[in-house]
Amino acid sequence: MSRIGKLPITIPSGVTINVSDENVITVKGKEGELSQAIHPSIKVNINEGELTFEIDEQNDSVEGKQKQAFHGLYRSLVNNMVVGVSQGYEKQLELVGVGYRASNQGNLIEFSLGYTHNIFIQLPAEIKVETKSERNQNPLVILKSCDKQLLGQVCAKIRSFRKPEPYKGKGILFVGEQIRRKSGKSAGAK
């Protein structure tokens, strides 16, 4: 059995969980509502404020190792949903570089990243965005959502506009991320 899959998920107050007949789990909380389809080889049990996952041995649609992988996968996905609808997730991106700027109107973000044109990105409605530009500080883009997968996907898309480069350290990075720096060509080598 999967070590992660065996761990129970405690359901915090204010969070409701429904399991439909089609093996779809719906989680509702103060931050929003999320749903996830579960493979038929995994059984979901709700009792006394805890959610547990078991491998259905009678279901022969997949083999043993795949069942164990599904066991840990769906437990992690549902745990992320429970944390998301109760507390939410937040990611902060920092724009490092001369003249790099970001501004937003609603869910439309405009990036100025040293290209000949500005880059616009329309975010999904589930994500709340805030931009900060203070003097002598790198501009920040703060993204908040209850859906961890969607938030990570949007952050990866924004990072792809200017990936951090190792020579000057410029680009879009997560706050607190350390870039492994390289030295350039040695100046007086003959």
Residue frames as a rotation matrix with the C-alpha (Angstrom) as fourth column:
MET 1
0.573 0.820 0.000 0.00
0.820 -0.573 0.000 0.00
0.000 0.000 -1.000 0.00
SER 2
0.047 -0.498 0.866 1.01
0.403 -0.784 -0.473 3.58
0.914 0.371 0.164 -0.56
ARG 3
-0.543 -0.301 -0.784 2.38
0.838 -0.144 -0.526 5.32
0.046 -0.943 0.330 2.52
ILE 4
-0.978 0.208 -0.015 0.79
-0.208 -0.978 -0.001 8.60
-0.015 0.002 1.000 1.50
GLY 5
-0.412 0.875 -0.253 -2.50
-0.306 0.129 0.943 6.92
0.858 0.466 0.214 0.57
LYS 6
-0.215 0.312 -0.925 -2.87
0.739 0.671 0.054 5.38
0.638 -0.672 -0.375 4.05
LEU 7
-0.932 -0.194 -0.305 -2.80
0.354 -0.665 -0.658 8.78
-0.076 -0.721 0.688 5.80
PRO 8
0.043 0.999 0.008 -6.27
0.992 -0.041 -0.116 10.06
-0.115 0.013 -0.993 6.73
ILE 9
-0.670 -0.122 0.733 -7.37
0.317 -0.939 0.134 13.58
0.671 0.322 0.667 5.80
THR 10
-0.503 0.519 -0.691 -8.93
0.736 -0.161 -0.657 15.52
-0.453 -0.839 -0.301 8.67
ILE 11
-0.110 0.581 0.807 -11.86
0.771 -0.463 0.438 17.62
0.628 0.670 -0.397 7.49
PRO 12
-0.946 -0.267 -0.183 -11.66
0.322 -0.720 -0.615 21.14
0.033 -0.641 0.767 8.99
SER 13
-0.171 0.925 -0.338 -14.77
0.649 -0.152 -0.745 22.96
-0.741 -0.347 -0.575 10.18
GLY 14
0.156 0.339 -0.928 -16.61
-0.407 -0.833 -0.374 24.82
-0.900 0.436 0.008 7.43
VAL 15
-0.627 -0.387 -0.676 -15.62
-0.776 0.234 0.586 22.28
-0.069 0.892 -0.447 4.75
THR 16
0.345 0.762 0.548 -18.18
-0.523 0.641 -0.562 19.88
-0.779 -0.093 0.620 3.28
ILE 17
-0.748 -0.601 -0.284 -17.27
-0.606 0.442 0.661 16.86
-0.272 0.666 -0.694 1.16
ASN 18
0.452 0.879 0.152 -19.66
-0.633 0.437 -0.639 14.95
-0.628 0.193 0.754 -1.13
VAL 19
-0.794 -0.590 0.147 -18.89
-0.325 0.617 0.717 11.72
-0.514 0.521 -0.681 -2.98
SER 20
0.106 0.861 -0.497 -21.23
-0.960 -0.042 -0.277 11.01
-0.260 0.506 0.822 -5.90
ASP 21
0.663 0.243 0.708 -22.08
-0.147 0.970 -0.195 7.60
-0.734 0.025 0.678 -7.36
GLU 22
0.944 -0.323 0.066 -19.79
0.115 0.136 -0.984 8.30
0.309 0.936 0.166 -10.33
ASN 23
0.365 -0.836 -0.410 -16.76
0.915 0.240 0.324 8.55
-0.172 -0.493 0.853 -7.98
VAL 24
-0.058 -0.342 0.938 -16.56
0.409 -0.865 -0.291 12.35
0.911 0.366 0.190 -8.14
ILE 25
-0.098 -0.054 -0.994 -15.50
0.986 -0.140 -0.090 14.12
-0.134 -0.989 0.068 -4.94
THR 26
0.188 0.203 0.961 -16.78
0.361 -0.924 0.125 17.68
0.913 0.323 -0.247 -4.45
VAL 27
-0.269 -0.379 -0.886 -15.20
0.963 -0.121 -0.240 19.83
-0.016 -0.918 0.397 -1.74
LYS 28
0.351 0.438 0.828 -16.82
0.402 -0.869 0.289 23.12
0.846 0.232 -0.481 -0.66
GLY 29
-0.098 -0.398 -0.912 -15.39
0.987 -0.154 -0.039 25.72
-0.125 -0.904 0.409 1.70
LYS 30
0.483 0.311 -0.819 -15.11
0.402 -0.909 -0.108 29.44
-0.778 -0.277 -0.564 2.37
GLU 31
-0.377 -0.740 -0.557 -12.52
-0.240 -0.503 0.830 29.93
-0.895 0.447 0.011 -0.44
GLY 32
-0.300 0.296 -0.907 -14.50
-0.954 -0.092 0.285 28.13
0.001 0.951 0.310 -3.17
GLU 33
0.548 0.529 0.648 -15.61
-0.443 0.841 -0.311 24.77
-0.709 -0.117 0.695 -4.55
LEU 34
-0.359 -0.715 -0.600 -13.50
-0.931 0.233 0.280 22.10
-0.060 0.659 -0.750 -6.29
SER 35
0.713 0.556 0.428 -14.25
-0.513 0.829 -0.222 18.66
-0.478 -0.062 0.876 -7.69
GLN 36
-0.400 -0.870 -0.287 -12.11
-0.904 0.325 0.276 15.69
-0.147 0.370 -0.917 -8.73
ALA 37
0.678 0.547 -0.491 -12.98
-0.640 0.768 -0.027 12.41
0.362 0.333 0.871 -10.44
ILE 38
-0.071 -0.644 0.762 -11.56
-0.839 0.452 0.304 9.34
-0.540 -0.617 -0.572 -8.66
HIS 39
-0.533 -0.188 -0.825 -10.56
-0.684 0.669 0.290 6.12
0.497 0.719 -0.486 -10.45
PRO 40
0.511 0.854 -0.095 -12.96
-0.643 0.453 0.618 3.20
0.571 -0.255 0.781 -9.70
SER 41
0.186 -0.490 -0.852 -10.10
0.351 0.843 -0.409 1.15
0.918 -0.223 0.328 -8.18
ILE 42
-0.887 -0.460 0.038 -10.03
0.162 -0.388 -0.907 3.53
0.432 -0.799 0.418 -5.17
LYS 43
0.160 0.938 -0.308 -12.75
0.754 0.085 0.651 3.57
0.637 -0.337 -0.693 -2.48
VAL 44
-0.623 -0.274 0.733 -13.43
-0.145 -0.880 -0.452 6.72
0.769 -0.388 0.509 -0.46
ASN 45
0.015 0.598 -0.801 -14.70
0.853 0.411 0.323 6.54
0.522 -0.688 -0.504 3.14
ILE 46
-0.407 -0.051 0.912 -15.97
-0.295 -0.938 -0.184 9.49
0.864 -0.344 0.367 5.20
ASN 47
0.439 0.576 -0.689 -16.43
0.550 0.435 0.713 8.93
0.711 -0.692 -0.126 8.94
GLU 48
0.680 -0.031 -0.733 -16.15
0.703 -0.260 0.662 11.12
-0.211 -0.965 -0.155 12.05
GLY 49
0.863 -0.264 -0.431 -14.50
-0.255 -0.964 0.080 14.11
-0.436 0.040 -0.899 10.40
GLU 50
-0.243 -0.967 0.075 -11.88
-0.424 0.176 0.888 12.04
-0.872 0.184 -0.453 8.55
LEU 51
0.748 0.360 -0.558 -11.54
-0.645 0.196 -0.738 11.03
-0.156 0.912 0.379 4.94
THR 52
-0.137 -0.797 0.588 -9.71
-0.398 0.588 0.704 7.80
-0.907 -0.138 -0.398 4.10
PHE 53
0.310 0.118 -0.943 -8.84
-0.947 0.126 -0.296 6.08
0.084 0.985 0.151 0.83
GLU 54
0.056 -0.249 0.967 -8.68
-0.331 0.909 0.254 2.31
-0.942 -0.334 -0.031 0.25
ILE 55
-0.724 -0.305 -0.619 -7.66
-0.687 0.241 0.685 0.16
-0.060 0.921 -0.384 -2.70
ASP 56
0.404 0.900 0.165 -10.62
-0.804 0.435 -0.404 -1.80
-0.436 0.031 0.900 -4.10
GLU 57
-0.570 -0.712 0.410 -9.22
-0.477 0.694 0.540 -5.33
-0.669 0.112 -0.735 -4.52
GLN 58
0.050 0.677 0.734 -12.31
0.398 0.661 -0.636 -6.55
-0.916 0.324 -0.236 -6.44
ASN 59
0.835 0.245 -0.493 -11.77
-0.280 -0.582 -0.763 -4.00
-0.474 0.775 -0.417 -9.24
ASP 60
0.200 -0.772 0.604 -9.49
0.556 0.597 0.578 -5.53
-0.807 0.220 0.549 -11.88
SER 61
0.963 0.227 0.147 -9.35
0.247 -0.516 -0.820 -2.56
-0.110 0.826 -0.553 -14.29
VAL 62
0.502 -0.860 0.088 -5.68
-0.653 -0.444 -0.614 -1.85
0.567 0.251 -0.785 -13.44
GLU 63
0.270 -0.505 -0.819 -2.76
0.370 0.840 -0.396 -3.86
0.889 -0.196 0.414 -12.01
GLY 64
0.537 0.014 -0.844 -1.34
0.834 0.141 0.533 -3.77
0.127 -0.990 0.064 -8.47
LYS 65
-0.495 -0.808 -0.321 1.41
0.834 -0.545 0.087 -1.16
-0.245 -0.225 0.943 -8.84
GLN 66
-0.684 0.303 0.664 -0.93
0.240 -0.766 0.596 1.21
0.689 0.567 0.451 -10.69
LYS 67
0.442 0.867 -0.228 -3.53
0.485 -0.017 0.874 0.83
0.754 -0.498 -0.428 -7.91
GLN 68
0.214 -0.451 -0.867 -0.91
0.946 -0.127 0.299 1.81
-0.245 -0.884 0.399 -5.33
ALA 69
-0.819 -0.526 0.230 0.09
0.572 -0.778 0.260 4.82
0.042 0.345 0.938 -7.43
PHE 70
-0.244 0.826 0.509 -3.56
0.204 -0.469 0.859 5.90
0.948 0.313 -0.054 -7.74
HIS 71
0.423 0.409 -0.809 -3.98
0.828 0.190 0.528 5.42
0.370 -0.893 -0.258 -3.97
GLY 72
-0.239 -0.616 -0.750 -1.32
0.825 -0.536 0.178 8.03
-0.512 -0.577 0.637 -3.11
LEU 73
-0.861 -0.106 0.497 -2.18
0.429 -0.678 0.598 10.31
0.273 0.728 0.629 -6.06
TYR 74
-0.060 0.939 0.339 -5.87
0.334 -0.302 0.893 10.76
0.941 0.167 -0.295 -5.26
ARG 75
0.427 0.130 -0.895 -5.20
0.904 -0.058 0.423 11.16
0.003 -0.990 -0.143 -1.54
SER 76
-0.557 -0.726 -0.403 -2.75
0.694 -0.674 0.254 14.01
-0.456 -0.139 0.879 -2.34
LEU 77
-0.756 0.320 0.572 -5.10
0.321 -0.580 0.749 15.66
0.571 0.749 0.336 -4.84
VAL 78
0.321 0.942 -0.102 -8.05
0.528 -0.089 0.844 15.61
0.786 -0.325 -0.526 -2.41
ASN 79
0.192 -0.334 -0.923 -5.84
0.937 -0.216 0.273 16.86
-0.291 -0.918 0.271 0.45
ASN 80
-0.857 -0.509 0.083 -4.74
0.502 -0.788 0.355 19.80
-0.115 0.346 0.931 -1.75
MET 81
-0.352 0.817 0.458 -8.41
0.308 -0.361 0.880 20.52
0.884 0.450 -0.125 -2.47
VAL 82
0.497 0.548 -0.673 -9.33
0.789 0.037 0.614 20.50
0.361 -0.836 -0.413 1.24
VAL 83
-0.226 -0.666 -0.711 -6.44
0.817 -0.527 0.234 22.84
-0.530 -0.528 0.663 2.11
GLY 84
-0.864 -0.148 0.481 -7.30
0.451 -0.653 0.609 25.07
0.224 0.743 0.630 -0.86
VAL 85
-0.062 0.928 0.367 -10.96
0.333 -0.327 0.885 25.59
0.941 0.177 -0.288 0.00
SER 86
0.630 0.288 -0.721 -10.22
0.763 -0.057 0.644 26.13
0.145 -0.956 -0.256 3.70
GLN 87
0.242 -0.633 -0.735 -7.04
0.489 -0.575 0.656 28.28
-0.838 -0.518 0.171 3.58
GLY 88
0.991 0.077 -0.107 -6.20
-0.059 -0.466 -0.883 28.94
-0.118 0.882 -0.457 -0.07
TYR 89
0.273 -0.936 0.221 -2.82
0.895 0.331 0.297 29.06
-0.352 0.116 0.929 -1.81
GLU 90
0.925 -0.057 -0.375 -0.61
-0.134 -0.974 -0.181 32.04
-0.355 0.218 -0.909 -2.59
LYS 91
0.257 -0.880 0.399 2.43
0.945 0.316 0.089 32.41
-0.204 0.354 0.913 -4.87
GLN 92
0.745 -0.115 -0.657 4.61
-0.072 -0.993 0.092 35.51
-0.663 -0.021 -0.748 -5.23
LEU 93
0.448 -0.587 0.674 6.61
0.894 0.283 -0.347 36.17
0.013 0.758 0.652 -8.37
GLU 94
0.401 -0.444 -0.801 9.41
0.150 -0.831 0.536 38.75
-0.904 -0.335 -0.267 -8.47
LEU 95
0.888 -0.111 0.446 10.49
0.436 -0.103 -0.894 40.55
0.145 0.989 -0.043 -11.66
VAL 96
0.380 -0.851 -0.362 14.28
0.284 -0.265 0.922 41.00
-0.880 -0.453 0.141 -11.56
GLY 97
-0.209 -0.496 0.842 15.72
0.974 -0.028 0.226 43.24
-0.089 0.868 0.489 -14.28
VAL 98
-0.777 -0.133 -0.616 16.08
0.157 -0.987 0.015 46.88
-0.610 -0.085 0.788 -15.27
GLY 99
-0.728 0.534 -0.430 12.79
-0.686 -0.580 0.440 48.24
-0.015 0.616 0.788 -16.57
TYR 100
-0.747 0.511 -0.425 10.77
0.344 0.844 0.411 45.10
0.569 0.161 -0.807 -15.81
ARG 101
-0.778 0.568 0.267 7.25
-0.610 -0.585 -0.534 46.10
-0.148 -0.579 0.802 -14.75
ALA 102
-0.733 0.664 -0.145 3.85
0.563 0.713 0.418 44.52
0.381 0.225 -0.897 -14.19
SER 103
-0.801 0.594 0.075 0.40
-0.544 -0.669 -0.506 46.07
-0.250 -0.446 0.859 -13.76
ASN 104
-0.820 0.564 0.092 -3.07
0.569 0.790 0.227 44.64
0.055 0.238 -0.970 -13.66
GLN 105
-0.602 0.794 0.080 -6.66
-0.796 -0.605 0.016 45.69
0.061 -0.054 0.997 -14.30
GLY 106
0.599 0.774 0.206 -8.86
-0.794 0.607 0.033 42.99
-0.100 -0.183 0.978 -12.81
ASN 107
0.560 -0.362 0.745 -7.52
0.050 0.912 0.406 39.65
-0.827 -0.190 0.529 -14.05
LEU 108
0.860 -0.341 0.380 -5.66
0.400 -0.012 -0.916 41.11
0.317 0.940 0.126 -17.03
ILE 109
0.513 -0.770 -0.379 -1.92
0.291 -0.259 0.921 41.50
-0.808 -0.583 0.091 -16.34
GLU 110
0.942 -0.321 0.101 0.41
-0.029 -0.375 -0.927 43.60
0.335 0.870 -0.362 -18.50
PHE 111
0.556 -0.828 -0.079 4.12
0.527 0.277 0.804 42.75
-0.643 -0.488 0.589 -18.39
SER 112
0.866 -0.483 -0.128 6.95
-0.428 -0.585 -0.689 44.94
0.258 0.652 -0.713 -19.64
LEU 113
0.792 -0.503 0.345 9.94
0.118 0.681 0.722 42.57
-0.598 -0.532 0.599 -19.78
GLY 114
-0.107 -0.924 -0.368 12.43
-0.280 -0.327 0.903 44.20
-0.954 0.199 -0.223 -22.13
TYR 115
-0.302 0.085 0.950 10.84
0.834 0.507 0.219 42.99
-0.462 0.858 -0.224 -25.35
THR 116
-0.971 -0.037 0.236 9.74
0.173 -0.790 0.589 45.36
0.165 0.613 0.773 -28.12
HIS 117
-0.195 0.971 0.140 6.13
-0.287 -0.193 0.938 44.80
0.938 0.143 0.317 -27.06
ASN 118
-0.490 0.151 0.858 4.25
-0.866 0.025 -0.499 44.38
-0.097 -0.988 0.118 -23.79
ILE 119
-0.810 0.221 -0.543 2.85
0.073 0.957 0.281 40.96
0.581 0.188 -0.792 -22.90
PHE 120
-0.271 0.814 0.514 -0.78
-0.949 -0.314 -0.002 40.67
0.160 -0.488 0.858 -21.80
ILE 121
-0.850 0.093 -0.518 -2.21
0.103 0.995 0.011 37.61
0.516 -0.044 -0.855 -20.05
GLN 122
-0.034 0.919 0.392 -5.85
-0.809 -0.256 0.530 37.08
0.587 -0.299 0.752 -19.06
LEU 123
-0.926 -0.337 0.167 -6.06
-0.362 0.675 -0.643 34.96
0.104 -0.656 -0.747 -15.91
PRO 124
-0.434 0.802 -0.411 -8.93
0.461 0.589 0.663 32.57
0.774 0.098 -0.626 -15.09
ALA 125
0.204 0.643 0.738 -11.67
-0.357 -0.654 0.667 33.85
0.912 -0.400 0.096 -12.79
GLU 126
0.813 0.134 -0.566 -10.59
0.385 0.606 0.696 31.46
0.437 -0.784 0.441 -9.99
ILE 127
-0.095 -0.944 -0.317 -7.30
0.981 -0.035 -0.190 33.35
0.168 -0.329 0.929 -9.54
LYS 128
0.945 0.282 -0.164 -7.02
0.315 -0.920 0.233 36.69
-0.085 -0.272 -0.958 -7.74
VAL 129
0.112 -0.944 0.311 -4.05
0.912 -0.026 -0.409 38.83
0.394 0.329 0.858 -8.73
GLU 130
0.943 0.039 -0.330 -2.31
0.185 -0.887 0.424 41.81
-0.276 -0.461 -0.843 -7.17
THR 131
0.313 -0.876 0.367 0.76
0.727 -0.027 -0.686 43.70
0.611 0.482 0.628 -8.41
LYS 132
0.832 -0.142 -0.536 3.10
0.352 -0.612 0.708 45.76
-0.429 -0.778 -0.460 -6.24
SER 133
0.262 -0.788 0.557 5.68
0.714 -0.230 -0.661 48.26
0.649 0.571 0.502 -7.44
GLU 134
0.909 -0.048 -0.415 7.64
0.305 -0.601 0.738 50.08
-0.285 -0.798 -0.532 -4.75
ARG 135
0.752 -0.659 0.015 10.67
-0.545 -0.635 -0.548 52.32
0.371 0.404 -0.836 -5.09
ASN 136
-0.206 -0.970 0.130 14.05
-0.948 0.165 -0.272 50.52
0.243 -0.180 -0.953 -4.93
GLN 137
-0.244 0.194 0.950 12.25
-0.397 0.874 -0.280 47.15
-0.885 -0.445 -0.136 -4.86
ASN 138
-0.998 -0.039 -0.054 11.65
-0.066 0.470 0.880 44.59
-0.009 0.882 -0.471 -7.58
PRO 139
-0.281 0.957 -0.076 8.03
-0.926 -0.250 0.283 44.50
0.252 0.149 0.956 -8.83
LEU 140
-0.881 0.073 0.468 5.92
-0.172 0.872 -0.459 41.71
-0.441 -0.485 -0.755 -7.33
VAL 141
-0.294 0.849 -0.439 3.01
-0.688 0.131 0.714 39.73
0.664 0.512 0.545 -8.77
ILE 142
-0.822 0.099 0.560 0.93
-0.443 0.507 -0.740 38.04
-0.357 -0.856 -0.373 -6.04
LEU 143
-0.387 0.676 -0.627 -1.42
-0.553 0.374 0.744 35.26
0.738 0.635 0.229 -7.16
LYS 144
-0.735 0.244 0.633 -4.04
-0.530 0.376 -0.760 33.64
-0.423 -0.894 -0.147 -4.89
SER 145
-0.157 0.713 -0.683 -6.38
-0.757 0.357 0.547 30.74
0.635 0.603 0.484 -5.57
CYS 146
0.294 0.304 0.906 -8.02
-0.819 0.569 0.075 27.71
-0.493 -0.764 0.416 -3.97
ASP 147
0.993 0.070 0.094 -6.91
-0.003 0.821 -0.571 25.45
-0.117 0.567 0.816 -6.85
LYS 148
0.355 -0.935 0.021 -3.25
-0.211 -0.059 0.976 24.47
-0.911 -0.350 -0.218 -6.40
GLN 149
-0.056 -0.361 0.931 -2.91
0.772 0.576 0.270 22.86
-0.633 0.734 0.246 -9.84
LEU 150
0.648 0.380 0.660 -4.31
0.731 -0.554 -0.398 25.87
0.214 0.741 -0.637 -11.70
LEU 151
0.929 -0.328 -0.171 -2.17
-0.207 -0.845 0.493 28.28
-0.306 -0.423 -0.853 -9.67
GLY 152
0.101 -0.944 0.313 1.00
0.067 0.320 0.945 26.33
-0.993 -0.074 0.096 -10.44
GLN 153
0.078 -0.003 0.997 0.13
0.948 0.309 -0.073 26.17
-0.308 0.951 0.027 -14.13
VAL 154
0.898 0.290 0.331 -0.44
0.380 -0.891 -0.251 29.94
0.223 0.351 -0.910 -14.34
CYS 155
0.686 -0.713 -0.141 2.84
-0.318 -0.469 0.824 30.63
-0.654 -0.521 -0.548 -12.46
ALA 156
-0.083 -0.723 0.686 4.72
0.490 0.570 0.660 28.38
-0.868 0.391 0.306 -14.90
LYS 157
0.412 0.298 0.861 3.17
0.909 -0.206 -0.364 30.22
0.069 0.932 -0.355 -17.86
ILE 158
0.999 -0.050 0.023 4.17
-0.052 -0.990 0.133 33.64
0.016 -0.134 -0.991 -16.43
ARG 159
0.389 -0.914 0.117 7.72
-0.156 0.060 0.986 32.38
-0.908 -0.402 -0.119 -15.69
SER 160
0.141 -0.328 0.934 8.05
0.819 0.568 0.076 31.18
-0.556 0.755 0.349 -19.29
PHE 161
0.950 0.205 0.237 7.91
0.304 -0.789 -0.534 34.82
0.077 0.579 -0.812 -20.51
ARG 162
0.356 -0.896 0.267 11.39
-0.626 -0.441 -0.643 35.46
0.694 0.061 -0.718 -18.99
LYS 163
0.813 -0.123 -0.569 13.02
0.398 0.830 0.390 32.44
0.424 -0.544 0.724 -17.41
PRO 164
0.827 -0.563 -0.009 15.71
-0.345 -0.519 0.782 33.29
-0.445 -0.644 -0.623 -14.83
GLU 165
0.756 -0.633 -0.169 19.14
0.057 0.320 -0.946 33.26
0.652 0.705 0.278 -16.45
PRO 166
0.742 -0.412 -0.528 22.30
0.670 0.428 0.607 32.31
-0.025 -0.804 0.594 -14.53
TYR 167
-0.160 -0.915 0.370 24.72
0.874 -0.306 -0.378 35.02
0.459 0.263 0.849 -15.74
LYS 168
-0.698 -0.060 0.713 23.03
-0.096 -0.980 -0.177 38.25
0.710 -0.192 0.678 -14.64
GLY 169
-0.869 0.396 -0.296 20.24
0.445 0.365 -0.818 36.74
-0.216 -0.843 -0.494 -12.51
LYS 170
-0.703 0.640 -0.312 17.51
-0.669 -0.743 -0.016 38.49
-0.242 0.198 0.950 -14.48
GLY 171
-0.742 0.535 -0.405 14.07
0.047 0.643 0.765 37.07
0.669 0.548 -0.502 -15.11
ILE 172
0.173 0.864 0.474 10.85
-0.777 -0.176 0.605 36.14
0.606 -0.472 0.640 -13.30
LEU 173
-0.662 -0.450 -0.600 11.48
0.021 0.788 -0.615 34.19
0.749 -0.420 -0.512 -10.12
PHE 174
0.479 0.749 -0.458 9.56
0.500 0.196 0.844 33.06
0.722 -0.633 -0.280 -7.08
VAL 175
0.500 -0.276 0.821 10.17
-0.648 -0.748 0.143 35.19
0.575 -0.603 -0.553 -3.97
GLY 176
0.504 -0.409 0.760 13.04
-0.692 0.336 0.639 33.63
-0.517 -0.848 -0.114 -2.03
GLU 177
0.943 -0.164 0.289 14.26
0.292 0.824 -0.486 31.49
-0.158 0.543 0.825 -4.92
GLN 178
0.246 -0.937 -0.247 18.04
-0.337 -0.322 0.885 31.29
-0.909 -0.134 -0.395 -5.28
ILE 179
0.969 -0.011 -0.248 19.44
-0.241 0.204 -0.949 31.24
0.061 0.979 0.195 -8.81
ARG 180
0.479 -0.852 0.210 22.66
0.541 0.475 0.694 29.32
-0.691 -0.218 0.689 -9.27
ARG 181
0.807 -0.184 -0.561 24.97
-0.415 -0.853 -0.317 31.92
-0.420 0.489 -0.764 -10.76
LYS 182
0.567 -0.675 0.473 27.65
0.802 0.584 -0.128 31.25
-0.189 0.452 0.872 -13.37
SER 183
0.061 -0.611 -0.789 30.68
-0.009 -0.791 0.612 33.35
-0.998 -0.030 -0.054 -14.10
GLY 184
0.919 0.278 -0.278 31.02
-0.241 -0.161 -0.957 34.59
-0.311 0.947 -0.081 -17.67
LYS 185
0.666 -0.742 0.080 34.08
0.498 0.363 -0.787 34.37
0.555 0.564 0.611 -19.84
SER 186
0.389 -0.602 -0.697 37.25
0.731 -0.259 0.632 35.23
-0.561 -0.755 0.339 -17.96
ALA 187
0.880 0.131 -0.457 38.38
-0.047 -0.933 -0.358 38.74
-0.474 0.336 -0.814 -18.94
GLY 188
0.404 -0.809 -0.427 42.10
-0.877 -0.476 0.072 38.40
-0.262 0.345 -0.901 -19.62
ALA 189
0.420 -0.243 0.874 42.47
0.028 0.967 0.255 34.72
-0.907 -0.082 0.413 -20.61
LYS 190
0.275 -0.404 -0.873 45.02
-0.930 -0.342 -0.135 34.21
-0.244 0.849 -0.469 -23.40
